[in-house]
Protein backbone atom coordinates (compact mmCIF):
# COMPACT_ATOMS: atom_id res chain seq x y z
CA UNK A 1 0.00 0.00 0.00
CA UNK A 2 1.44 3.39 -0.99
CA UNK A 3 -1.55 5.56 -0.13
CA UNK A 4 -2.81 5.87 -3.69
CA UNK A 5 -3.98 2.28 -4.06
CA UNK A 6 -7.51 1.09 -3.53
CA UNK A 7 -10.18 2.14 -5.99
CA UNK A 8 -10.21 3.12 -9.64
CA UNK A 9 -9.93 6.77 -10.59
CA UNK A 10 -12.68 8.47 -12.61
CA UNK A 11 -12.01 8.40 -16.34
CA UNK A 12 -13.20 11.90 -17.12
CA UNK A 13 -13.10 15.13 -15.12
CA UNK A 14 -16.35 16.55 -13.75
CA UNK A 15 -17.84 19.43 -15.76
CA UNK A 16 -16.10 22.71 -15.07
CA UNK A 17 -12.90 21.13 -13.78
CA UNK A 18 -9.64 23.03 -14.05
CA UNK A 19 -7.12 20.84 -15.88
CA UNK A 20 -3.44 21.50 -15.29
CA UNK A 21 -2.80 20.35 -18.85
CA UNK A 22 -4.93 23.25 -20.10
CA UNK A 23 -2.43 25.55 -18.42
CA UNK A 24 0.54 23.92 -20.14
CA UNK A 25 1.49 21.05 -17.83
CA UNK A 26 3.19 18.26 -19.79
CA UNK A 27 3.64 15.84 -16.88
CA UNK A 28 6.27 14.00 -18.89
CA UNK A 29 8.65 13.51 -15.97
CA UNK A 30 11.17 15.90 -17.53
CA UNK A 31 9.64 19.34 -18.10
CA UNK A 32 9.09 21.59 -15.10
CA UNK A 33 5.33 22.07 -14.70
CA UNK A 34 5.37 24.53 -11.79
CA UNK A 35 3.93 27.47 -13.75
CA UNK A 36 0.97 25.36 -14.91
CA UNK A 37 0.10 24.36 -11.33
CA UNK A 38 0.37 27.97 -10.18
CA UNK A 39 -1.96 29.13 -12.97
CA UNK A 40 -4.47 26.33 -12.39
CA UNK A 41 -4.51 27.07 -8.66
CA UNK A 42 -5.14 30.74 -9.30
CA UNK A 43 -8.09 29.88 -11.54
CA UNK A 44 -9.61 27.88 -8.67
CA UNK A 45 -8.94 30.72 -6.23
CA UNK A 46 -10.50 33.31 -8.52
CA UNK A 47 -13.61 31.15 -8.92
CA UNK A 48 -13.84 30.62 -5.16
CA UNK A 49 -13.79 26.83 -5.50
CA UNK A 50 -13.92 24.00 -8.02
CA UNK A 51 -12.04 20.87 -9.05
CA UNK A 52 -8.35 20.81 -9.90
CA UNK A 53 -7.73 17.83 -12.17
CA UNK A 54 -4.43 16.06 -12.86
CA UNK A 55 -3.97 13.78 -15.85
CA UNK A 56 -4.55 10.04 -15.29
CA UNK A 57 -2.25 7.20 -16.23
CA UNK A 58 0.34 7.40 -13.48
CA UNK A 59 2.13 10.40 -14.96
CA UNK A 60 4.97 12.28 -13.26
CA UNK A 61 4.83 16.07 -12.99
CA UNK A 62 8.13 17.75 -12.08
CA UNK A 63 7.48 20.74 -9.82
CA UNK A 64 9.35 23.29 -7.75
CA UNK A 65 11.15 26.47 -8.81
CA UNK A 66 13.33 29.12 -7.22
CA UNK A 67 14.76 32.45 -8.33
CA UNK A 68 17.79 34.25 -6.90
CA UNK A 69 18.44 37.98 -6.45
CA UNK A 70 21.65 39.18 -4.84
CA UNK A 71 20.85 40.79 -1.52
CA UNK A 72 17.45 39.14 -1.24
CA UNK A 73 18.44 35.50 -1.56
CA UNK A 74 16.23 32.77 -2.98
CA UNK A 75 12.50 33.10 -3.59
CA UNK A 76 10.54 29.86 -3.78
CA UNK A 77 7.54 29.48 -6.07
CA UNK A 78 4.24 28.02 -4.88
CA UNK A 79 2.96 24.89 -6.63
CA UNK A 80 -0.60 23.86 -5.77
CA UNK A 81 -1.69 26.81 -3.65
CA UNK A 82 -5.41 26.99 -2.83
CA UNK A 83 -6.64 29.65 -0.43
CA UNK A 84 -9.70 31.57 0.78
CA UNK A 85 -12.26 29.62 -1.24
CA UNK A 86 -15.84 29.83 0.11
CA UNK A 87 -17.05 26.97 -2.12
CA UNK A 88 -15.87 23.35 -2.03
CA UNK A 89 -12.49 22.54 -3.57
CA UNK A 90 -11.42 19.10 -4.82
CA UNK A 91 -7.86 18.33 -5.91
CA UNK A 92 -7.97 15.02 -7.75
CA UNK A 93 -4.64 13.49 -8.64
CA UNK A 94 -5.71 10.39 -10.60
CA UNK A 95 -2.64 8.62 -9.22
CA UNK A 96 -0.24 11.20 -10.65
CA UNK A 97 3.13 11.79 -9.05
CA UNK A 98 4.41 15.24 -8.18
CA UNK A 99 8.19 15.03 -7.94
CA UNK A 100 10.36 17.87 -6.67
CA UNK A 101 12.80 19.12 -9.28
CA UNK A 102 16.50 18.46 -8.88
CA UNK A 103 18.59 21.34 -7.57
CA UNK A 104 16.12 23.07 -5.27
CA UNK A 105 17.92 24.82 -2.40
CA UNK A 106 17.00 23.98 1.17
CA UNK A 107 18.49 25.40 4.36
CA UNK A 108 20.68 28.44 5.02
CA UNK A 109 22.20 30.19 2.01
CA UNK A 110 24.11 33.44 1.76
CA UNK A 111 21.62 35.96 0.33
CA UNK A 112 24.40 37.79 -1.52
CA UNK A 113 26.27 34.92 -3.13
CA UNK A 114 23.66 32.16 -3.12
CA UNK A 115 26.18 29.73 -1.63
CA UNK A 116 25.42 27.46 1.35
CA UNK A 117 25.87 29.27 4.65
CA UNK A 118 26.86 27.54 7.86
CA UNK A 119 25.58 29.56 10.84
CA UNK A 120 28.09 30.01 13.66
CA UNK A 121 25.56 28.87 16.27
CA UNK A 122 21.96 27.81 16.77
CA UNK A 123 19.23 28.90 16.96
CA UNK A 124 19.64 30.72 13.66
CA UNK A 125 16.64 32.41 12.06
CA UNK A 126 18.14 35.42 10.27
CA UNK A 127 16.21 36.62 7.25
CA UNK A 128 16.80 36.15 4.31
CA UNK A 129 19.26 33.29 4.84
CA UNK A 130 16.50 30.69 5.25
CA UNK A 131 15.55 29.07 1.96
CA UNK A 132 12.43 26.93 1.66
CA UNK A 133 12.48 24.20 -0.97
CA UNK A 134 8.75 23.88 -1.79
CA UNK A 135 5.27 23.14 -0.53
CA UNK A 136 3.65 20.78 -3.00
CA UNK A 137 0.07 21.22 -1.77
CA UNK A 138 -0.62 24.35 0.28
CA UNK A 139 -4.17 24.82 1.57
CA UNK A 140 -5.22 27.90 3.58
CA UNK A 141 -8.49 29.30 4.90
CA UNK A 142 -10.82 27.28 2.70
CA UNK A 143 -14.38 26.35 3.66
CA UNK A 144 -14.08 22.76 2.42
CA UNK A 145 -11.18 21.15 0.59
CA UNK A 146 -10.34 17.59 -0.41
CA UNK A 147 -7.03 16.20 -1.72
CA UNK A 148 -7.21 12.75 -3.31
CA UNK A 149 -5.19 10.05 -5.03
CA UNK A 150 -1.71 11.57 -5.44
CA UNK A 151 1.91 10.65 -4.93
CA UNK A 152 4.05 13.45 -3.54
CA UNK A 153 7.76 12.73 -3.99
CA UNK A 154 10.05 15.22 -2.25
CA UNK A 155 13.14 13.93 -4.06
CA UNK A 156 15.29 14.50 -0.98
CA UNK A 157 18.38 13.22 -2.79
CA UNK A 158 17.96 15.94 -5.42
CA UNK A 159 18.00 18.86 -2.97
CA UNK A 160 20.99 21.19 -2.64
CA UNK A 161 21.28 21.37 1.13
CA UNK A 162 22.62 24.44 2.90
CA UNK A 163 23.33 25.06 6.55
CA UNK A 164 21.03 24.54 9.47
CA UNK A 165 18.15 26.92 10.12
CA UNK A 166 15.96 27.16 13.19
CA UNK A 167 16.68 25.69 16.60
CA UNK A 168 18.12 22.41 15.33
CA UNK A 169 18.35 20.76 11.95
CA UNK A 170 16.57 22.54 9.08
CA UNK A 171 13.18 23.84 10.18
CA UNK A 172 11.93 25.25 6.87
CA UNK A 173 9.17 24.28 4.43
CA UNK A 174 9.79 21.23 2.28
CA UNK A 175 6.34 19.67 2.73
CA UNK A 176 4.15 17.29 0.84
CA UNK A 177 0.91 18.80 2.21
CA UNK A 178 0.56 21.73 4.58
CA UNK A 179 -2.99 22.76 5.46
CA UNK A 180 -3.91 25.64 7.79
CA UNK A 181 -7.25 27.14 8.84
CA UNK A 182 -9.42 24.97 6.61
CA UNK A 183 -12.87 24.51 8.15
CA UNK A 184 -13.35 21.08 6.61
CA UNK A 185 -10.40 19.09 5.26
CA UNK A 186 -10.05 15.63 3.68
CA UNK A 187 -6.77 14.03 2.63
CA UNK A 188 -7.21 10.58 1.07
CA UNK A 189 -5.02 8.10 -0.79
CA UNK A 190 -1.87 10.19 -0.54
CA UNK A 191 1.66 8.81 -0.57
CA UNK A 192 3.99 11.54 0.74
CA UNK A 193 7.63 10.55 0.89
CA UNK A 194 11.22 11.80 0.92
CA UNK A 195 10.38 15.37 1.89
CA UNK A 196 12.86 17.69 3.56
CA UNK A 197 10.46 18.41 6.43
CA UNK A 198 7.09 16.63 6.92
CA UNK A 199 4.92 14.52 4.68
CA UNK A 200 1.73 16.13 6.03
CA UNK A 201 1.12 19.01 8.44
CA UNK A 202 -2.34 20.17 9.56
CA UNK A 203 -3.07 23.16 11.78
CA UNK A 204 -5.64 25.76 12.68
CA UNK A 205 -4.27 28.76 14.64
CA UNK A 206 -6.39 30.78 17.03
CA UNK A 207 -8.74 28.08 18.31
CA UNK A 208 -9.88 27.85 21.92
CA UNK A 209 -11.73 25.19 23.89
CA UNK A 210 -15.01 26.91 22.94
CA UNK A 211 -14.33 27.11 19.18
CA UNK A 212 -16.42 25.28 16.61
CA UNK A 213 -15.06 21.92 15.34
CA UNK A 214 -12.77 21.92 12.32
CA UNK A 215 -13.35 18.41 10.92
CA UNK A 216 -10.28 16.84 9.33
CA UNK A 217 -9.97 13.36 7.83
CA UNK A 218 -6.81 11.55 6.78
CA UNK A 219 -7.58 8.19 5.21
CA UNK A 220 -5.31 5.71 3.42
CA UNK A 221 -2.33 8.03 3.77
CA UNK A 222 1.25 6.73 3.70
CA UNK A 223 3.88 9.21 4.86
CA UNK A 224 7.42 7.85 5.00
CA UNK A 225 11.12 8.66 4.65
CA UNK A 226 10.52 12.31 5.46
CA UNK A 227 13.35 14.19 7.17
CA UNK A 228 11.38 15.53 10.14
CA UNK A 229 7.96 13.94 10.60
CA UNK A 230 5.40 11.70 8.99
CA UNK A 231 2.46 13.75 10.28
CA UNK A 232 2.35 16.91 12.39
CA UNK A 233 -0.94 18.00 13.94
CA UNK A 234 -0.43 21.51 15.28
CA UNK A 235 -4.01 22.73 15.81
CA UNK A 236 -7.62 21.73 15.30
CA UNK A 237 -10.79 20.37 16.87
CA UNK A 238 -11.88 17.07 15.37
CA UNK A 239 -9.33 14.89 13.54
CA UNK A 240 -9.82 11.33 12.28
CA UNK A 241 -6.92 9.32 10.85
CA UNK A 242 -7.76 5.89 9.42
CA UNK A 243 -5.79 3.13 7.71
CA UNK A 244 -2.65 5.21 7.48
CA UNK A 245 1.06 4.62 7.92
CA UNK A 246 3.68 6.98 9.35
CA UNK A 247 7.07 5.38 8.98
CA UNK A 248 10.81 5.82 8.49
CA UNK A 249 11.02 9.48 9.54
CA UNK A 250 14.65 10.61 9.42
CA UNK A 251 15.73 7.48 7.53
CA UNK A 252 16.55 9.11 4.19
CA UNK A 253 19.42 11.43 3.24
CA UNK A 254 19.27 13.68 6.33
CA UNK A 255 17.05 14.25 9.33
CA UNK A 256 15.80 17.04 11.57
CA UNK A 257 14.32 16.56 15.04
CA UNK A 258 11.91 15.45 16.36
CA UNK A 259 11.90 12.62 13.76
CA UNK A 260 8.53 11.34 14.98
CA UNK A 261 6.02 9.26 13.12
CA UNK A 262 3.19 11.39 14.52
CA UNK A 263 3.80 14.65 16.41
CA UNK A 264 0.82 16.18 18.24
CA UNK A 265 1.95 19.68 19.18
CA UNK A 266 -0.54 22.55 19.48
CA UNK A 267 0.92 25.85 18.25
CA UNK A 268 -1.00 29.11 18.80
CA UNK A 269 -4.16 27.04 19.13
CA UNK A 270 -5.69 24.05 20.84
CA UNK A 271 -5.87 20.40 19.80
CA UNK A 272 -8.98 18.44 20.76
CA UNK A 273 -10.90 15.31 19.80
CA UNK A 274 -8.45 13.29 17.74
CA UNK A 275 -8.90 9.66 16.67
CA UNK A 276 -6.22 7.45 15.13
CA UNK A 277 -7.68 4.13 13.99
CA UNK A 278 -6.19 1.10 12.23
CA UNK A 279 -2.83 2.79 11.64
CA UNK A 280 0.81 1.70 11.66
CA UNK A 281 3.67 3.77 13.07
CA UNK A 282 7.15 2.26 12.76
CA UNK A 283 10.90 2.75 12.31
CA UNK A 284 11.07 6.46 12.98
CA UNK A 285 14.27 7.97 14.34
CA UNK A 286 12.26 9.80 17.01
CA UNK A 287 9.26 8.78 19.10
CA UNK A 288 6.57 6.82 17.31
CA UNK A 289 3.71 8.96 18.60
CA UNK A 290 4.46 11.99 20.77
CA UNK A 291 2.22 14.58 22.45
CA UNK A 292 4.31 16.65 24.83
CA UNK A 293 3.72 20.37 24.22
CA UNK A 294 0.91 22.85 23.63
CA UNK A 295 -2.73 22.75 24.71
CA UNK A 296 -3.73 19.27 23.52
CA UNK A 297 -6.32 16.88 24.96
CA UNK A 298 -8.89 14.15 24.21
CA UNK A 299 -7.02 11.94 21.76
CA UNK A 300 -7.86 8.27 21.19
CA UNK A 301 -5.63 5.73 19.46
CA UNK A 302 -7.42 2.52 18.49
CA UNK A 303 -6.46 -0.74 16.74
CA UNK A 304 -3.05 0.69 15.90
CA UNK A 305 0.44 -0.81 15.83
CA UNK A 306 3.16 1.48 17.19
CA UNK A 307 6.86 0.59 17.14
CA UNK A 308 9.69 2.36 18.90
CA UNK A 309 12.78 1.36 16.96
CA UNK A 310 15.35 4.09 17.71
CA UNK A 311 13.40 5.89 20.45
CA UNK A 312 10.32 5.42 22.59
CA UNK A 313 7.17 4.01 21.05
CA UNK A 314 4.78 6.50 22.68
CA UNK A 315 5.12 9.70 24.73
CA UNK A 316 1.50 10.67 25.57
CA UNK A 317 2.00 13.54 28.02
CA UNK A 318 -1.38 15.21 27.49
CA UNK A 319 -4.74 14.80 29.27
CA UNK A 320 -7.44 12.38 28.19
CA UNK A 321 -5.33 10.22 25.92
CA UNK A 322 -6.81 6.76 25.40
CA UNK A 323 -5.28 3.69 23.78
CA UNK A 324 -7.64 0.85 22.85
CA UNK A 325 -6.65 -2.52 21.35
CA UNK A 326 -3.22 -1.21 20.36
CA UNK A 327 -0.03 -3.22 19.91
CA UNK A 328 2.81 -1.18 21.38
CA UNK A 329 6.32 -2.45 20.68
CA UNK A 330 9.21 -0.87 22.53
CA UNK A 331 9.46 1.44 25.50
CA UNK A 332 6.59 3.73 26.50
CA UNK A 333 7.42 6.79 28.57
CA UNK A 334 5.87 9.92 30.12
CA UNK A 335 2.27 8.78 30.40
CA UNK A 336 0.10 11.68 31.53
CA UNK A 337 -1.17 11.49 35.09
CA UNK A 338 -3.15 13.76 37.36
CA UNK A 339 -4.13 14.00 40.99
CA UNK A 340 -6.49 16.94 40.43
CA UNK A 341 -8.46 15.22 37.64
CA UNK A 342 -7.91 11.45 37.81
CA UNK A 343 -10.13 10.81 34.78
CA UNK A 344 -7.73 12.79 32.60
CA UNK A 345 -4.84 10.36 33.19
CA UNK A 346 -3.73 8.12 30.33
CA UNK A 347 -5.74 4.94 29.96
CA UNK A 348 -4.94 1.71 28.13
CA UNK A 349 -7.60 -0.91 27.41
CA UNK A 350 -6.96 -4.29 25.73
CA UNK A 351 -3.46 -3.24 24.68
CA UNK A 352 -0.33 -5.37 24.35
CA UNK A 353 3.18 -4.21 25.21
CA UNK A 354 6.32 -6.08 24.18
CA UNK A 355 9.91 -5.58 23.09
CA UNK A 356 9.78 -7.74 19.97
CA UNK A 357 11.96 -6.78 17.03
CA UNK A 358 10.18 -5.50 13.96
CA UNK A 359 10.08 -8.19 11.24
CA UNK A 360 11.46 -5.73 8.66
CA UNK A 361 13.20 -2.92 10.54
CA UNK A 362 14.87 -4.85 13.33
CA UNK A 363 15.49 -3.89 16.93
CA UNK A 364 13.12 -2.08 19.21
CA UNK A 365 14.38 0.66 21.51
CA UNK A 366 15.87 -0.93 24.61
CA UNK A 367 14.36 0.36 27.82
CA UNK A 368 11.63 -0.84 30.14
CA UNK A 369 8.32 -1.58 28.41
CA UNK A 370 6.81 1.06 30.70
CA UNK A 371 9.09 3.67 32.26
CA UNK A 372 7.26 5.87 34.74
CA UNK A 373 10.13 6.88 36.92
CA UNK A 374 9.41 10.60 36.82
CA UNK A 375 6.48 10.48 39.24
CA UNK A 376 4.12 12.20 36.77
CA UNK A 377 1.73 9.35 36.02
CA UNK A 378 -0.64 9.15 38.97
CA UNK A 379 -3.96 7.48 38.17
CA UNK A 380 -2.79 6.00 34.87
CA UNK A 381 -4.79 2.81 34.18
CA UNK A 382 -4.10 -0.43 32.32
CA UNK A 383 -7.17 -2.67 31.82
CA UNK A 384 -6.85 -6.17 30.35
CA UNK A 385 -3.40 -5.38 28.97
CA UNK A 386 -0.48 -7.75 28.43
CA UNK A 387 3.19 -7.01 29.08
CA UNK A 388 5.71 -9.45 27.61
CA UNK A 389 9.38 -8.72 28.28
CA UNK A 390 11.69 -10.98 26.28
CA UNK A 391 14.79 -8.82 25.75
CA UNK A 392 14.76 -6.40 28.67
CA UNK A 393 12.93 -5.20 31.74
CA UNK A 394 9.16 -4.88 31.85
CA UNK A 395 7.77 -2.25 34.23
CA UNK A 396 9.46 0.56 36.08
CA UNK A 397 6.61 2.33 37.86
CA UNK A 398 7.47 4.74 40.64
CA UNK A 399 5.48 7.60 42.07
CA UNK A 400 1.89 6.58 42.77
CA UNK A 401 0.21 6.74 46.17
CA UNK A 402 -2.65 4.91 47.83
CA UNK A 403 -4.92 7.81 46.91
CA UNK A 404 -3.60 8.19 43.34
CA UNK A 405 -2.07 4.86 42.26
CA UNK A 406 -1.17 3.53 38.86
CA UNK A 407 -3.69 0.72 38.32
CA UNK A 408 -3.30 -2.64 36.56
CA UNK A 409 -6.60 -4.50 36.38
CA UNK A 410 -9.20 -6.64 34.61
CA UNK A 411 -7.13 -9.56 33.37
CA UNK A 412 -3.79 -7.81 32.89
CA UNK A 413 -0.84 -10.20 32.47
CA UNK A 414 2.86 -9.55 33.05
CA UNK A 415 5.31 -12.09 31.62
CA UNK A 416 9.07 -11.99 32.21
CA UNK A 417 11.29 -14.01 29.88
CA UNK A 418 14.40 -11.95 30.51
CA UNK A 419 17.22 -12.86 32.90
CA UNK A 420 18.80 -9.70 34.32
CA UNK A 421 22.33 -9.18 35.51
CA UNK A 422 23.04 -10.55 38.99
CA UNK A 423 21.36 -8.43 41.62
CA UNK A 424 19.39 -6.38 39.10
CA UNK A 425 15.61 -6.21 38.76
CA UNK A 426 13.27 -7.11 35.92
CA UNK A 427 10.49 -4.87 37.24
CA UNK A 428 9.82 -2.32 39.98
CA UNK A 429 6.30 -1.57 41.21
CA UNK A 430 6.01 1.37 43.57
CA UNK A 431 2.67 3.06 44.04
CA UNK A 432 0.70 0.45 42.08
CA UNK A 433 -2.74 -1.04 42.63
CA UNK A 434 -3.32 -4.57 41.32
CA UNK A 435 -6.74 -6.05 40.68
CA UNK A 436 -7.12 -9.24 38.61
CA UNK A 437 -3.49 -9.46 37.50
CA UNK A 438 -1.40 -12.52 36.63
CA UNK A 439 2.41 -12.56 36.82
CA UNK A 440 4.39 -15.25 35.02
CA UNK A 441 8.12 -15.52 34.48
CA UNK A 442 10.96 -17.60 33.16
CA UNK A 443 13.52 -16.10 35.53
CA UNK A 444 15.27 -19.06 37.20
CA UNK A 445 15.07 -19.40 40.96
CA UNK A 446 18.86 -19.53 41.10
CA UNK A 447 19.31 -16.05 39.59
CA UNK A 448 19.58 -13.03 41.82
CA UNK A 449 17.39 -10.97 39.50
CA UNK A 450 13.98 -10.12 40.87
CA UNK A 451 10.72 -8.22 40.61
CA UNK A 452 10.59 -5.64 43.38
CA UNK A 453 7.14 -4.86 44.75
CA UNK A 454 8.25 -1.82 46.70
CA UNK A 455 4.76 -0.52 47.47
CA UNK A 456 1.75 -2.38 46.06
CA UNK A 457 -1.92 -2.59 47.00
CA UNK A 458 -3.54 -5.90 46.07
CA UNK A 459 -7.29 -5.85 45.58
CA UNK A 460 -8.29 -9.33 44.41
CA UNK A 461 -7.36 -12.19 42.05
CA UNK A 462 -3.65 -11.44 41.86
CA UNK A 463 -1.63 -14.56 41.03
CA UNK A 464 2.14 -15.03 40.90
CA UNK A 465 3.78 -17.87 38.94
CA UNK A 466 7.52 -17.67 39.42
CA UNK A 467 10.10 -17.72 42.18
CA UNK A 468 11.61 -14.27 41.88
CA UNK A 469 8.57 -12.01 42.25
CA UNK A 470 8.62 -10.56 45.73
CA UNK A 471 5.35 -10.36 47.62
CA UNK A 472 6.94 -10.89 51.00
CA UNK A 473 7.73 -14.47 50.02
CA UNK A 474 4.18 -15.30 48.91
CA UNK A 475 3.58 -17.09 45.59
CA UNK A 476 0.41 -18.32 43.93
CA UNK A 477 -2.72 -16.30 44.82
CA UNK A 478 -1.75 -13.14 46.69
CA UNK A 479 -4.06 -12.17 49.54
CA UNK A 480 -5.47 -8.65 49.43
CA UNK A 481 -3.48 -6.05 51.30
CA UNK A 482 -0.51 -3.74 51.19
CA UNK A 483 2.91 -5.13 50.25
CA UNK A 484 6.25 -3.38 50.49
CA UNK A 485 9.83 -4.49 50.03
Buried (B, 14 or more C-beta within 10 A) or exposed (E): EBBBEEEEBEEEBEEEBBBBBEBEBBBEEEEBBBBBBBBBBBBBBEEBBBBBBBBBEEBBBBBBBBEBEEEEBBEBBBBBBBBEBEEBBBBBBBBBBBBBBEEBBBBBBBBEEBEBBEBEEEEBBEEBBBBBBBBBBBBBBBBBBBBBBBBBBBBBEBBBBBBBBBEEBBBBBBBBBBBBBBBBBBBBBBBBBBBBBBBBBBBBEEBEEEBEBBBBBBBBBBBBBBBBBBBBBBBBBBBBBBBBBBBBBBBBEBBBBBBBBBBBBBBEBBBBBBBBBBBBBBBBBBBBBBBBEBBBBBBBBBBBBBBBBBBBBBBBBBBBBBBBBBBBBBBBBBBBBBEEEBEBBBBBBBBBBBBBBBEEBEBBBEBBBBBBBEEBBBBBBBBBBBBBBBEBBBBBBBBBBEEBBBBBBBBBBBBBBBBBEEEEBBBBBBBBBBBBBBBBBEBEEEBEBBBBBBBBBBBEBBBBEBBBBBBEEBBEEBEEEEBEB
